[in-house]
Each structure stands twice: as structure tokens, then as C-alpha cells.
Amino acid sequence: MAYQSVNPYNGKVLKTFEELTDKQLEKAIKTADSCFKTWQNNSFAERAAIAKNAAAIMRLDLDGFAKPMTLEMGKRIEEARGEVMLSADIIDYYAKHAETFLASEKLSPDAGEAMIESSPLGVLFGVQPWNFPYYQLARFAAPNLMAGNVVIVKHASCTPQCAIAFEKLWLDAGAPQGVYTNLFISHDQVNQVIDDPRIKGVALTGSLEAGKSVAARAGQNLKKSTMELGGSDAFIVLEDADLDKTVKWAVWAKMNNMGQCCVAAKRFIVVEALADRFLAKFEVAMAAFEAGDPMDKATTLAPLSTEGALLKLLDQIDNAIAHGAKLVMGGKRIARDGAFMQPTILTNIKPANPAFREEFFGPVALMFTVKNEEDAIALANDSDFGLGGSVFTQDIARGKRVASRIHTGMVFINQPTWTAPDLPFGGIGNSGYGRELSSMGIQEFVNKKLIRVASINKLASA
């Protein structure tokens, strides 16, 4: 596996990195394992001081962190800056709240005393994707480092400079060597890491196929794992929705990060009373995007992350059309240098069409018209994925009722699915298992140990 920065705006190779040898990998794991023996005994205050330093460094060097994202995977510079700030917020959030989240819980047994104590597991292994090069790392590293674990990470092969920058961040913040370790390793070496008895847990954010492979390997080794996989989020528009506001959110939900987001709106499910007007306004808004240099904050349409990502998306579109889908707009690459894709809308997608079940990871909107609320809920739930979803209505009570019936890990009302440090993130079904962020995210890789104190009087009388 080549770790290589290729600018998707112009196709130029920026830098290539060698994979670790097995000897270098062994040294990295040994260093992390040794570091854990000390790090786990540090106080929350000592860990928090380092985490706060890391967050402050990110904010102070905003463009220094943002620009590698734009150069390596094409994220618009304004979105890249926003991701840096979000990542810093996540790190700060756990620095502030970790001690409270992991405080011992006193139980009330019939006799004697009992409590639940949270303790770290050890060295954790994370496999992380390219689409949010720092945010994904922050939401894995921050809670687990604050819990007393240490982490080693295999980042995506197309964002190696972001991977290096995030490792350096923790060292610059004052963390000892081994607290956070970046690994440039092969697929075979991934299995070696999971098999290693010093690794106590595995977390992956990525594709369904990668999740199946990594989860199976972790299961063979009886190791706790979390999986945040793909999504096919439904964006439900009921007849009483505010049309103009809903269309604005729809465009953001589809085109944020050029649609390369697990929780991007992918299936737009609109009741027939609004369907024609919604589609007309949505098409006009999608046609207004203009391709340009993602380093220019005026650019509205950035390239996709890689040439390979573009070719996969084009193949999916062609296949969908071959199986009966109607192309409303787009559907082609843009005739210029770089991995640029036209904003695309597809309709008339029947259950037998492969597109009905697939995840389209890019600026492609699948439009569905339904008769009523019941049909909207049924269609939203007719998916193998279960990550997020959203409901648009001016009746909040109605929105809550609909949200309760959607089979996903997250549902937002009058806003697309999104993320914040204090909101749990995760899904069900083919979207994976486990949660990240909020108080739930820090609980995934800790030992919930029962400590029981028997009643002396009861023992004496037994």
C-alpha cells in the first residue's frame, strides 16, 4: 500500500512515504505498550493539561493544519478550517469532562457496599478514513487518551501528511512518546497489529467491507471493537415543511465535503404535495455550484478526494441509469484537470436497481416521491444502513414521532444529521456498532470493574 499525497485538484504527486518494516512496527507497539504503563497512572489533570495544549495548538495554527487537508483530499479551505476548529473543540471537551464521565459509580446492593470503577484497557488500535482527516482522529484519540489508554493509528493512505501532523500535535503538546503513534502500514500488517496481544481494542471508521474484515479479525482475537461504517441517510420532507429553508438545508446536507460524508443526505424522500416544487428549487441550487481551486475560499465545487473515488462514482451512476434510473442533471466528470464531478440528481430508482441499496459517496442525490408520512417512514427504513437521518416539518411533535420510528442511530429534526462533541455518534445495521463522542464515546474502551465490599456483620453471622 503506497502512502502518497496526490493533490486531487491537479493530479500532482506531492509526497510519498515508505511503509514501516516489521521491525519498525514492533518498536512502535513496544513503545506504546511501555508508555501505557506510565500514562494510565497519570491524573486526569495531567492528561487534561496536555489535551488542552493540543487543542490550543490547533487553533493557533489554523491554516497550518487546514492546508494539508485541502492539498491531500481536496476539502474546500473554509471547510478544512472548520474541521480544525471542531477537532480542537472535541479535544477540549474531553479534557474538561473526562473525569466526570469516568467517575466511580456507587451502587446500592442489599448488603455491604459496591461500586463500578472505570479503568483503561491499554493500547488501542484505530483504522481511520480520509474524508475528515483530523476530526476522525480527534474523536478516537481524545476520549481514549483522557481515559488513560494510549492509541496507535493507521490513517488513510491518501492523507499521510495529515496523519503526521496529528501525531506531531500530541508530541508538541507535551505527550510522551507512545501516547499517540501514527503507523504507515500495509493491510497484512493491520492484521498483525490486531493479532498482537498488547493491543486491547480496535476502532474503525470506514467502508462496510473494511469493517467486516477488521471486526472479524478483532472477534477472532476476542477484542472489543467499534465500527462506524457507511450510511444512506434519508432526508424526509413532509408536506408542512418550510420549503425554502428545507431546500437550503438539503443542498448543504448533500454538498458539504462534496457529499463525501457518512452522514450526508443520500436519499431525499419527499411527499408528493411538495415533490415537484422541492425538486425544481433543489436542481437550481445544485446547478449554481462552480468548480475551482479548493484553496480559494470563493470556490463552491471542490474535487473529489481521488481519481479512483471519481471513477467509482461515475460507474455507479452509469449502472443506476442502465437499470432504469432517470438522470435529472449532471452524471459526468467536469472537463478540466482534477477529480471534479458534476452535481448529480437521479430519480425513478426502483427497489431492483442496485442504486436503491448502495451508498453514493459524493455529490449525487437520489430523489424519491412518496404519497404520505407512512410511506416516507417505510422507505427510510428500507435500507441495510442505519447511521443517521433527518425529518423536516413545522410540527415538532410530529417530527419527534416520525424520528422515533426511523431505524437509525441518529435522527435530526429540521436539520441534517451532523456532529458535535456533546452528541453521541454511531449507527446500527451495516452502519456498524458502538458510539463515539459525548459521554458515551469515552465508555467504549474502559473496564467497568465491580468492587464489592461485603458486610462484616453478615459474614460473621453466616
Buried (B, 14 or more C-beta within 10 A) or exposed (E): EEBBBBBBBEEEEEEEBEBBEEEBBEEBBEBBBBBBEEBBEBEBEEBBBBBBBBBBBBBEBBEEBBBBBBBBBBBBBBBBBBBBBBBBBBBBBBBBBBBEBBEEEEEEEEEEEBBBBBEBBBBBBBBBBBBBBBBBBBBBBBBBBBBBBBBBBBBBBBBBBBBBBBBEBBBEBEBBEBBBBBBBBBEEBBBBBBEBEBBBBBBBBBBBEBBEBBBEBBEEBEBBBBBBBBBBBBBBBBBBBEBEEBBBBBBBBBBBBBBBBBBBBBBBBBBEBBBEEBBEBBBEBBEEBEBBBBBEEEBBBBBBBBBEBBEBBBEBBBBBBEBEBEBBBBBEBBEEEBBBBBBBBBBBBEEEBEBBBBBBBBBBBBBBBBEEBEBBBEBBBBBEBBBBBBBBBEEEEBBEBBBEBBBBBBBBBBEBBBBEBEBBBBBEBBBBBBBBBBBBBBBBBBEEEEEEEEBEEEEEEE
